Amino acid sequence: MNFVKTDDGTNTLYSKEFDEHYHSISDGALNESLKKHVEVAFRYLETEDNEINILDICFGLGYNTLATIYYIERNSLFKDKKINIYSPELDLELIKSLKNFHYPSEFDSYKKVIESISDNLEASYKNFNIFVGNRDAREFIKKLDIKFDIIYQDAFSSLKNPTLWSFEYFSLIREKMKKKSLITTYSIATNVRLSIYENDLYIYECNFSKKKSTIALNYKVDLKAVDMERKKRLNPEAKALFDKNLKKL
């Protein structure tokens, strides 16, 4: 493995297939997971259910999943709830290699979790259950008979992996959301936000990290929503991504 050091001192990798790093170098791998996904999600999550279901798109190096466990344990949250995390990942060789990845010290307690995922594509730890599906993300989502509280939308960028950012893709996600559910993503691209917004979701901008990020919900929260209708009026060329047009990207 050719580890790439990010600005918070934690490691990531570079994907030759997608010509991108798995994490923002300037934000830092761990910081990005916490600030753009985990902390945002649990600040605005509203649930009274006994189980919290999370969809982590895509598993990659597992930072979002592991940072979720770390954040919940550090803050002594949800001790009386089961936390179920489901994640697709097409690269089986990557998953198998994770037992040799150099994770930050914050994840030292989760070495057995990492080894179990690496060997068996699943793990149980205290009140956490993790399931990794080695298949295409869309097919994985379609086969899940589960509604989710939280979706971490953390695929490679819409320029490199557009099928996981289109209107049709977010329609699949929308079908799997509970009555109160949210999506976090690092992307602030207008066409991505429109792909989400036009699936009848509220769009908000977050400033928890060095770079802005996005949270989308099917309920309103105490943030100023991004006025997507105004954006469309000011920029008539701005369009959601649709499957039929992806080949043009």
C-alpha positions as CSV (number, residue, x, y, z in Angstrom):
1,M,0.0,0.0,0.0
2,N,1.2,3.5,-0.9
3,F,-0.1,5.5,2.0
4,V,-0.9,9.2,1.4
5,K,-0.6,11.4,4.4
6,T,-3.4,14.0,4.7
7,D,-3.2,17.3,6.5
8,D,-4.7,16.0,9.8
9,G,-1.9,13.4,9.9
10,T,-4.1,10.5,9.0
11,N,-3.6,8.3,5.9
12,T,-5.6,7.7,2.8
13,L,-5.0,6.0,-0.5
14,Y,-5.1,7.0,-4.2
15,S,-7.4,5.2,-6.6
16,K,-5.9,4.7,-10.0
17,E,-9.3,3.6,-11.4
18,F,-11.0,6.8,-10.5
19,D,-7.9,9.1,-10.5
20,E,-8.8,10.5,-7.1
21,H,-7.8,10.1,-3.5
22,Y,-10.3,8.5,-1.1
23,H,-10.3,11.6,1.0
24,S,-9.6,15.3,0.8
25,I,-5.9,15.9,1.5
26,S,-6.5,19.4,2.9
27,D,-9.4,18.4,5.2
28,G,-7.7,15.2,6.3
29,A,-9.1,11.7,6.2
30,L,-10.4,11.4,9.7
31,N,-11.4,15.0,10.0
32,E,-13.4,14.8,6.7
33,S,-15.4,11.8,8.0
34,L,-16.2,13.4,11.3
35,K,-16.9,17.0,10.1
36,K,-18.7,16.3,6.7
37,H,-20.6,13.2,7.7
38,V,-20.7,11.9,11.2
39,E,-21.0,15.0,13.3
40,V,-23.4,16.6,10.9
41,A,-25.6,13.5,10.8
42,F,-25.9,13.1,14.5
43,R,-26.4,16.8,15.1
44,Y,-29.6,16.8,13.0
45,L,-30.8,13.2,13.4
46,E,-34.3,12.8,14.8
47,T,-35.4,9.3,15.8
48,E,-37.2,7.5,18.6
49,D,-36.6,4.1,17.0
50,N,-34.7,1.4,18.9
51,E,-32.4,0.8,16.0
52,I,-30.5,3.3,13.9
53,N,-29.8,2.2,10.3
54,I,-27.0,3.8,8.4
55,L,-26.1,3.5,4.7
56,D,-22.5,4.2,4.0
57,I,-21.9,4.8,0.2
58,C,-19.2,3.5,-0.4
59,F,-17.2,1.6,2.2
60,G,-13.7,2.4,0.8
61,L,-11.2,2.5,3.6
62,G,-14.0,2.4,6.2
63,Y,-13.4,5.8,7.8
64,N,-17.0,6.8,7.9
65,T,-18.1,3.6,9.5
66,L,-15.3,3.5,12.0
67,A,-15.7,7.3,12.8
68,T,-19.3,6.6,13.5
69,I,-18.4,4.0,16.2
70,Y,-15.7,6.3,17.6
71,Y,-18.0,9.4,17.8
72,I,-20.9,7.5,19.4
73,E,-18.6,5.9,22.0
74,R,-16.7,9.1,22.7
75,N,-19.9,10.9,23.4
76,S,-21.7,8.0,25.2
77,L,-24.6,8.1,22.8
78,F,-27.3,5.5,22.0
79,K,-26.2,2.9,24.5
80,D,-29.8,1.5,24.4
81,K,-30.0,1.3,20.6
82,K,-28.7,-1.0,18.0
83,I,-26.6,0.7,15.3
84,N,-26.7,-1.1,11.9
85,I,-24.3,0.0,9.2
86,Y,-24.7,-1.2,5.6
87,S,-22.2,-0.4,2.9
88,P,-21.5,-1.4,-0.7
89,E,-17.9,-1.8,-1.9
90,L,-17.1,-3.1,-5.4
91,D,-13.3,-3.5,-4.7
92,L,-13.0,-6.8,-2.8
93,E,-9.2,-6.6,-2.9
94,L,-9.3,-3.3,-1.2
95,I,-11.5,-4.7,1.6
96,K,-9.2,-7.7,2.0
97,S,-6.2,-5.3,2.4
98,L,-7.7,-3.2,5.1
99,K,-6.2,-5.3,8.0
100,N,-2.9,-3.9,6.8
101,F,-3.9,-0.3,6.5
102,H,-2.4,2.2,8.9
103,Y,-5.4,3.8,10.7
104,P,-5.3,6.6,13.2
105,S,-4.9,5.8,16.8
106,E,-8.5,6.8,17.4
107,F,-9.4,3.5,15.8
108,D,-7.1,1.3,17.8
109,S,-10.0,-0.2,19.7
110,Y,-11.5,-1.4,16.5
111,K,-8.7,-3.6,15.1
112,K,-10.9,-6.7,15.5
113,V,-13.7,-5.0,13.7
114,I,-11.4,-4.1,10.8
115,E,-10.0,-7.6,10.7
116,S,-13.5,-9.2,10.7
117,I,-14.7,-6.9,7.9
118,S,-11.5,-7.6,5.9
119,D,-12.0,-11.3,6.2
120,N,-15.8,-11.8,6.4
121,L,-17.3,-8.5,5.1
122,E,-19.2,-8.1,8.4
123,A,-18.5,-7.4,12.0
124,S,-20.3,-7.1,15.4
125,Y,-19.0,-4.9,18.1
126,K,-21.0,-4.1,21.3
127,N,-24.3,-2.6,19.9
128,F,-22.9,-2.1,16.4
129,N,-23.5,-4.4,13.4
130,I,-21.7,-3.8,10.1
131,F,-22.4,-5.4,6.8
132,V,-20.4,-4.8,3.6
133,G,-21.8,-5.9,0.3
134,N,-19.3,-6.7,-2.5
135,R,-21.5,-5.5,-5.3
136,D,-22.5,-2.5,-7.4
137,A,-23.9,0.2,-5.1
138,R,-27.2,0.6,-7.0
139,E,-27.9,-3.2,-7.0
140,F,-26.9,-3.3,-3.3
141,I,-29.5,-0.6,-2.5
142,K,-32.2,-2.2,-4.5
143,K,-31.9,-5.5,-2.7
144,L,-32.1,-4.0,0.8
145,D,-35.5,-4.2,2.5
146,I,-34.5,-1.6,5.0
147,K,-35.3,2.0,5.7
148,F,-32.4,4.3,6.8
149,D,-32.0,7.1,9.2
150,I,-28.7,8.3,7.8
151,I,-27.0,8.0,4.4
152,Y,-23.3,9.0,4.0
153,Q,-23.1,9.9,0.3
154,D,-19.3,9.5,-0.1
155,A,-18.7,8.0,-3.5
156,F,-15.9,9.2,-5.8
157,S,-16.9,12.6,-7.4
158,S,-19.7,13.1,-9.9
159,L,-17.0,13.7,-12.6
160,K,-15.4,10.3,-12.0
161,N,-18.3,8.2,-10.9
162,P,-21.5,9.9,-12.1
163,T,-23.9,7.0,-11.8
164,L,-23.8,7.5,-8.0
165,W,-24.9,11.1,-8.2
166,S,-27.8,11.2,-10.7
167,F,-31.4,12.0,-10.1
168,E,-32.3,8.3,-10.7
169,Y,-29.7,7.2,-8.1
170,F,-31.0,9.6,-5.5
171,S,-34.5,8.3,-6.3
172,L,-33.3,4.9,-5.1
173,I,-31.9,6.5,-2.0
174,R,-35.1,8.4,-1.4
175,E,-37.2,5.2,-1.4
176,K,-35.0,3.8,1.4
177,M,-35.3,6.8,3.7
178,K,-37.4,6.8,6.8
179,K,-40.0,9.4,7.5
180,K,-37.2,11.4,9.1
181,S,-34.0,10.7,7.4
182,L,-30.9,12.6,6.1
183,I,-28.1,12.5,3.6
184,T,-24.6,13.9,4.2
185,T,-22.2,14.6,1.4
186,Y,-19.0,16.5,0.7
187,S,-20.3,17.6,-2.7
188,I,-21.5,21.2,-3.1
189,A,-21.9,21.0,-6.9
190,T,-25.1,22.6,-8.1
191,N,-26.0,19.7,-10.4
192,V,-25.5,17.2,-7.6
193,R,-27.7,19.3,-5.2
194,L,-30.3,19.6,-7.9
195,S,-30.3,15.8,-8.4
196,I,-31.0,15.5,-4.6
197,Y,-33.4,18.5,-4.4
198,E,-35.6,17.3,-7.2
199,N,-36.3,14.2,-5.2
200,D,-38.2,16.3,-2.8
201,L,-35.5,16.9,-0.2
202,Y,-34.4,20.1,1.6
203,I,-30.8,21.2,0.9
204,Y,-28.6,22.8,3.5
205,E,-25.0,24.0,3.4
206,C,-22.7,23.0,6.3
207,N,-19.5,24.7,7.4
208,F,-18.2,22.2,9.9
209,S,-14.9,21.7,8.1
210,K,-12.4,23.7,6.1
211,K,-14.5,23.2,3.0
212,K,-18.3,23.5,2.8
213,S,-20.4,20.4,2.5
214,T,-24.1,19.5,2.1
215,I,-26.8,17.9,4.2
216,A,-30.2,16.9,2.6
217,L,-33.2,16.0,4.7
218,N,-36.9,15.1,4.2
219,Y,-37.7,17.4,7.1
220,K,-36.8,20.9,8.1
221,V,-34.0,21.7,10.6
222,D,-32.7,24.9,12.2
223,L,-30.4,25.9,9.3
224,K,-30.9,28.3,6.4
225,A,-31.9,26.1,3.5
226,V,-30.2,26.6,0.1
227,D,-32.7,28.3,-2.2
228,M,-32.4,25.9,-5.1
229,E,-35.3,27.5,-7.0
230,R,-33.4,30.8,-7.0
231,K,-30.3,29.0,-8.2
232,K,-32.3,27.6,-11.1
233,R,-33.6,31.1,-12.0
234,L,-30.2,32.7,-11.8
235,N,-28.5,29.9,-13.8
236,P,-31.0,28.3,-16.3
237,E,-28.2,26.1,-17.6
238,A,-27.9,24.4,-14.2
239,K,-29.5,20.9,-14.4
240,A,-29.7,17.8,-12.3
241,L,-27.7,14.9,-13.5
242,F,-29.8,12.3,-15.3
243,D,-28.7,8.8,-16.3
244,K,-29.4,9.4,-20.0
245,N,-26.9,12.2,-20.0
246,L,-24.1,10.7,-18.0
247,K,-22.2,9.5,-21.0
248,K,-21.6,13.1,-21.9
249,L,-19.7,13.9,-18.7
